[in-house]
Amino acid sequence: MPDKLYTQTFSTDTHIFSEGEKGIIAYVIESGLVEIYTIKKGKHVVLGILTPGQLFGEMALIDDEPRTATAIAIKDTVLTIISRKQLIERLKNTEPMLRMLMRVIISRYRTSIRHARKAGMISQLNTPLPDDTMSEETQTLAIGKFRQENELREALLNKDLLVHYQPLLNMETGKWAGFEALTRWNHPTKGPISPIEFISLAEETTLIIPIGMYVLRQAIEDMIILQAERNKILPDAPPLFIAVNVSSRQIEETDFIDNIASIVKENGFPPASLKLEITESMTADYQLVVDWASRCRALGFSIAIDDFGTGYSSMEHLLELEVDTLKIDQTFIKKMQQNPKARKLVVGMVRLSKALGYSTVAEGLETEVDFNTLQGMSVEYGQGFHIAKPQSAEKIIEQLKNGA
């Protein structure tokens, strides 16, 4: 069986890496045994025998110094790979003081090794490796995260990520007005992975950028087909739109807007039918978001503020951001029948949206009572399980044929 992108298999007595080599990856043992050894004065000195769950070769993730020992599989062994790129992406998001301390500690560690070698202090260098076998909980939280990131990369490469679409209803006409594109991942062994889990993981690294472009391209290609089907049934209905979520990391990419424009042009997709959704709590530089939104609208794309009401500076965002739509977070919609304050807040947000000339989407619409309440407030669009769950493009087509 061939290795996956994130694993390597070594048969018994196969070298994994040799002392003196340079490397950029570390390994976690999934199964098998690995011996770490060095040659001193012609003698084979074993530094440790590593078992499943242990990490080795980790210094290669941090600097360019040669490997200080040799690793060999002493039993058929499967290893999970951790790359330097994965570590660097995470370090970029850490507190500057932590990064500085790590650099100092590693530098001093390397210096002590060189001094020990020069002084002939072989015993210090040959100290057996400590038993750092990780508990199952630690593996899941730490190494498991690297493993899942690699699995996600492979899923993206193999186009195993699915794009589903949740309809948005025009509350006045009772017809579908557009869709929100949502990513789904059905892991080959673990089954469906929660979007909250794998999207959060992707956002910790630059992986969110290719995933975002993959979703955008797939959504536009599917929308062209969906629009053609809608035209057969309701040729005079307004064009459908597609809403795609955008993350802070994507906005920080200098060529992100150009890539969007290129995909739209390449597919002959009307720019006005693309709605890009940003959240209130974005961590990107605020002025960067403002400039990004302005450029997008200049190209004809619509901008929506998602999860409105849950951020810390809602009013401040509305002062400068050029947007077209406010999506009222489902937290308020789901509570407005039982909580008078929630209802008043929804009324206030709808009025604010209308006063600013924005359209309004109510998220989390799950009951007929909620539907009637929001319709009475003249909310333009509703989204939630009462209208339809996220589903594949094929299922959407069938419902469009039935006049949805």
N, C-alpha and C positions, 0 to 999 in steps of 0.2 A: 504494500500500500504506500503510495507516494506521500512525502511530507506535506503538511499544510503550510501555509505561509508563516504561521506562528509557531510551528513545532519542527524539531529535527529529530531523526531517529539514528542512533548509533548502535552498531552491532558490537558484540563482545570484543575487547582488545582494540577498539578503534579510538584513535586520538581525537579529542574534541578541540583542543588547542594546545600549543606548546609554549614552554617558557621562552621569553624573548620576543614572541610575536606581539604585534599590536592588534587591538580589537576594538569593536564598537558595540558589542552585545554581551549580555550576561545571560545566564540560564537558570531555570528552575527545574528540578527533577520531577517529572510526572511519574515515571516508573523506572526501575533499574537501579544500578549502583555506579557511582563515579569515584575514581581514586584521584586525589590531588597529590602530586609528588614533585620533588626537585632532585637534581643531580648535584651532589656536593663531594668534591674530591673523588670523583668517579663512582660514588656510591648512590644508589637509588634510595632516597629518603622519603618515606610516605608522610605527608602532612595531614592527611585525613581521608576517611572513607565516607562519602556523602550518600544519603538515602533520600527517598521521595519526600518532597516538601522543602528541600534545602536549596538555597541560592548560592551560586558561585560565579566567579568571573566579573563580579560587580564593579571592580575598580575601572574596568574598561568603559563603564558608563560615564565616568567622571573626568578622566584625563587621557592623554595620549601616551602615557608611559607604557613600556612593554609589559607583557604578562610576567608575573614573578614566579609562576609555577606551571606545571603541565597538568592537563586534565585528560583522563582516559576512561572510557566506559569499560568496566570490568564485568558487565552483564549487559544483555540487550537493554538499551536505555532510550526512553523518550523524554525530550527536553522541551520546555516552553521557552521561547525567546523573549527577552526584554531588550529593546534597542535603546541606544543613547538618545535618539530623537524623542522617544517617549518620555524619558526622564527630563530632558531639557525643556520640553513643552510644559511639563508640570512645574519645574523650577521657575519658569518665567512668571508663573502666577503666584509664587510664594512671596512672603515678606522679604524685602531687601536685606535686612539684618540676618535672616536665616541663610540666604544665599552666600553672604559674606562669611559667616561662620563656617559654612560647609567648605568653601574654598580654602580658608585658613587651616582647618583641620586636615583636609586632604593633603595640602602642601606640606604640612609638618610631618604627616605620616610618611609621605614619600621621602622626605629628607632624612627621617630616622632610619628608614630602610637602607638608603645609600650609605649613611654613616656606619651602620651595622655591618654592611658588606665590606667596606673599606677597612674596618677595624678587625675583621675576621671573626665577628661575633656570630658564628654560624648557629649556635644553640638558640639564639633569639629568633633567627629567621626560620628555624625548623620547629618552632613550637607547634604542636598539633592544633588543628583548627578546632574551635569551640563547637559544641553541639548546639547548633542554632535551628534545629528542626522546628518548623512552625506548627502551631496548633491549627486545627481545621478552621477555626474562626479567623485566625490571622491570615491564613492563606486566602480565604474568601474575601476579606476586606482589602488586602494589600496586593499580593501576587495575582489573585483572582481578577483584580481590576485590569491589570496589564493583559492578562490572558483574554478577557472579554473584549478589550480594545482591539486586540489582534483578530479575534473572531469577527468583530464588526467590520474591520477592514476587508477581511476576506468576503464577507457577505456583500459588501459594496462592490467589490471587484467582480464577484460572480453574479451580480444583479439579483441577489436573494432578498434585498429589501423591497417591500411592497409599498405602493402608494395607494391609499384608500381616500375616499372623498365623502365628506359629510355635507349634505345639502343645506343651503340657507334659503328659507322660505320668504317670498314677498308677502308680507302680512296683509296687504290690501287685495292682491289678486288671487292669493292662495296657490300660486305656482312657484316652482323652484326658480330662484334668481341666480344662483351660483353655488359654488362649493368651496370648502376649505380642504386643502391637500394635507393629509396626515400620513406619517411614515409608520409602517408596521414591520416588525422583524420576527419571523417564526424560526427560532433557533433549531437546527437539525436534531439536537438531543434534549434541549431544555424546553422546547416548545415556545409559545409566544413570550417574548420579553417585553415588559412594560416600556412604553415610549418614554415615560418619565426617567426610567433607569438608563436606557441606552442613549437617549438624546442628551441627558446630563453628562454622560461619559464622553460623548462626542464633543460637547462644548468645552470640556476640560482641555482639549487638544485641538489641533487644526483639522481634525477629522470631520468636524461639522461643516467645513467648507465644501469638500467634494460631495458629502451627503446632501447638503443644501442644493447644490447645482444639479445633482442627480434627480432630486425630487422636483425641482423647478422644470427641468427638461421633460421629465415623464408627465408631469401635470399638464404642461402646455400641449404635448403631443396627444394626450388623452382628451383634452378639452376641445381640440379641433374635431375629433371624432364625435364627442358628445354634442357639440354645437350643430354638427351636420345632422345628427339624429333628431335633435330638437327642432331644427328647421323643417323637417319632413312633417312633423305633427303640428307645430305652432310657428309657422313662417313669419308671422307678424309680431311675435313676442320679442321683448328687448333681448339683446345678446346676453348669454350667460357669462359670469365672471368666475375666475379662479383666485382664491386667496392662498398665499404661500407665506409661511412663517419665516422670519429673518432673525438671525442671532447677532449679538454684539460682535463676535469674531468675524462674521461675514462682512459687516459694515466696515470693520477696520481694514479689510482687504482693499487695496487701492484700485484693483481692476474688477471688483465685484459688479459694479453697475454696468461696466462695459460688457462683461460676460452675460449679464441678464439681457442687455440690449441685443447682443449677438444671437442668443438663443431665440428671442422673440422674432427678430428679423429673419433668421434662418428658416423658421417654421411658418412665416407669414401670419403670425398671430397678432391680432389688434392690441396695441399697448393698453388701451383703455379697459380691456377685459382682464388685465392682471392687477391684482390687489396685493400689495406687500404689507405684511403685518409685523409690527414691532411692539414690544411690551414696554410698559411704563418703567419697569425696574431695570432697564438695560444698564449694563455696567460700562459700556463704551463711553468715551468722552462725549459730553452732551452736545457740544458745538459740532462735533463730527456727525452726530445723528441728525442734527438740524440741517447741516449742509447736504448730507446724503439724501434726506427726504426731499429737499428742494430740487436736487438734481433728478431724482426719480420722477417727480411730478412734471418737470420740464420735458422729460422723455415721454410723458403721457401715461405713466403708471399711477395707480391710486395707492394711497397710504392709509393704513388703519392702525389705530392704537388698540392693541389687544389687552384684555384683562383690566379694562379701565376701572379705576376706583381702588385698586389694590396697591398702587405705588405710594411713594412718599412725597411726590411733588407734582401731583396731577395738574393743578392750575398753572404751575410754572411751565410745564411742558407745553401747555396749550398757548402760551404767550408767543412762542417763536416757531414751534413746529408747524409746518404746512401739511395738514392731513385732510382726509376726506371722510373718514368713518371712525366712530367710537364704538368699541365692542364692550358692552357692560358685562362685567365678570359674573359668572354663574353663581358666585357666593351670594350676591344680592337677589338674583332672580329666584333662587331656590328658597330663600327665607322670606320673601315679601308677603306671602299669604299669612304667615304666623307672626311675623315681626313688623309692627307698624313703622318702626324706624327704617327698616330695610325697604319697605314700600315707598316711603317718602324720599329715600335716597335715590331709588330708581326713577321716581317722578322727576326729581331734581336733575339727575344726569340726562334724562331724555330732553328736558327743557333746555338745559345747557347746550346739548348737542345741536338742537334745532336753532337756538339763538346764534350759534357760531356757523350755521350753514352746513353742518355735517349730517350724514346719514347715521342711523343707529342700528346696531345689531344687539339683540338680547341673547346671551349664551345660556346654556343650561335649561332650555325650555323643555319641561318634561310632562306637563299636564295640560288638560283642556282649560282648566281654570286659569293657569298662568297665561296660556295663549289669549284667552278673552281679555284678561287684565291688560296685557301688553298691547293688544290690538286697540283697546280703549284709550291707551296713551298715544296712539298713532306712531308706534315703533315701526320702522320700515321693514326690518328683517328679523327673523327668528331662527335660532339654531339650537338643536338639542334632540334628545331621543324621541320626544313627542312628534317631531317632524320626520326624522330618519336618523339611523345610526350610520357611522362611517362604513363604507362598503366599496367593493371593487368597481372599476370602471364598467366591467361587463354587467354587473347588477344594476348600476346606474342607468345604463343604456336600456335595459328591459323596462325600467320604470318610466323613463322618458317616452318610450314607445306607448306606454299606457296613459300618457298625458300629464305626467308629474310636472 
